């Protein structure tokens, strides 16, 4: 078995859901393990990003990796895309 080539789990932006005036966007850790001609994917919730108007709140979940906030900022383009989908 081998892990994903980039050195382990990475953070990805999940599909945002609109609830009333809020958009809730999950941030998940994705780990892909290859072995025996197949791949297994593990998705673990790391944070919830909640937007309401111009306000944005980030709730880190228990077990979030260290410096998760910095890593999440690296996903800003994906987050903005999800916010547009959620509000539009």
Buried (B, 14 or more C-beta within 10 A) or exposed (E): EEEBEEEEBBBBBBEBEEEEEBBBBBBBBBBBEEEEEEEEEEEBBBBBBBBEEEEEEBEBBEEBBEEBEEBBEEBEEBBEEBBEEBEE
